Amino acid sequence: MSVQIRLRRTGLKKQPSYRVIVADKRSPRDGRFLDIVGHYNPRRTPVELVLDEEKIKRWLGNGAQPSDTVARLLADKGLYAREKVRVRKARAKRAKKS
C-alpha cells in the first residue's frame, strides 16, 4: 500500500479550505483517509497553514510521499527538502484572437 500526504477539500462552493491528510494513493480525493495532519486555508490574509509537525515527520519517516502541492507547503515550513519539490513549468502564453 502506497501512502500519500495530500489535500482534502472542505468548505463551501467557491470558498475552498483544505485538510492535510494521509491517505492511500488509490482512494478518492474526499474519500477514506488514515490521519489528519493539519489544515490549509488559502483565502485568509496571510494564508493559514497549521501542521502537526510530529505526525508529518513520523509519516514521512514511514515512507509516505507528499503530493506536489503539499511538498511545496512543507518545504515552505522547513519540513521537506526544497530540492525534492517538483517545479511546474510556466504555462505558455495564449495567442490572442484578433
C-alpha positions in Angstrom: 0.0 0.0 0.0 1.5 3.3 -1.0 0.6 6.2 1.3 0.4 9.8 0.2 0.1 13.1 2.1 -2.3 15.3 0.2 -5.1 17.9 0.4 -8.8 17.1 1.0 -11.1 19.9 0.0 -13.7 21.2 2.5 -15.7 24.4 2.6 -18.4 26.0 0.6 -18.8 26.4 -3.1 -16.1 28.9 -4.4 -14.8 29.2 -0.8 -12.3 26.3 -0.5 -10.3 25.3 2.5 -8.3 22.1 2.8 -7.3 19.5 5.3 -3.9 18.0 5.0 -4.4 14.2 5.3 -2.6 11.0 4.9 -4.4 8.5 2.6 -3.9 5.5 0.4 -2.8 6.7 -3.0 -5.7 4.9 -4.7 -8.5 6.4 -2.6 -10.6 9.3 -4.0 -9.8 13.0 -3.1 -12.5 13.2 -0.5 -12.7 9.5 0.4 -11.1 7.4 3.1 -8.0 8.6 4.9 -5.7 7.4 7.6 -4.9 10.5 9.5 -5.5 14.3 9.6 -2.1 16.1 10.0 -3.2 19.8 9.5 -5.3 22.3 7.6 -4.7 24.9 5.0 -6.8 28.0 4.2 -5.6 30.0 1.2 -8.4 32.5 1.4 -7.1 34.1 4.6 -4.7 37.0 4.6 -2.0 35.9 5.4 -2.6 32.3 4.3 -3.4 30.0 7.2 -1.4 26.8 7.3 -1.4 24.7 10.6 0.5 21.4 10.6 1.2 18.8 13.3 4.9 18.5 12.7 5.4 15.4 14.8 2.8 13.4 12.8 4.2 14.7 9.5 7.8 13.7 10.4 6.5 10.3 11.5 4.6 9.6 8.3 7.5 10.8 6.1 9.8 8.6 8.1 7.5 5.6 7.4 7.6 6.2 3.6 4.6 8.5 2.9 5.1 10.6 -0.2 3.7 14.2 -0.3 1.8 15.4 -3.3 3.4 18.2 -5.3 1.3 20.9 -3.6 1.8 19.5 -0.1 5.6 19.1 -0.8 5.7 22.9 -1.6 3.8 23.8 1.6 6.0 21.5 3.7 9.2 23.0 2.1 8.0 26.5 3.0 7.6 25.3 6.6 11.1 23.6 6.6 9.7 20.1 7.0 10.7 18.8 3.5 13.8 19.3 1.3 13.4 22.2 -1.2 15.4 20.3 -3.8 12.9 17.4 -3.8 10.0 19.6 -4.7 9.0 19.4 -8.4 8.7 22.8 -10.1 5.8 23.2 -12.6 6.6 24.7 -15.9 5.1 28.1 -16.7 2.0 28.0 -18.9 2.7 29.1 -22.4 1.0 32.5 -23.2 -2.1 32.0 -25.2 -2.5 33.6 -28.6 -5.0 36.5 -28.6 -7.9 36.2 -31.0 -8.0 39.2 -33.4 
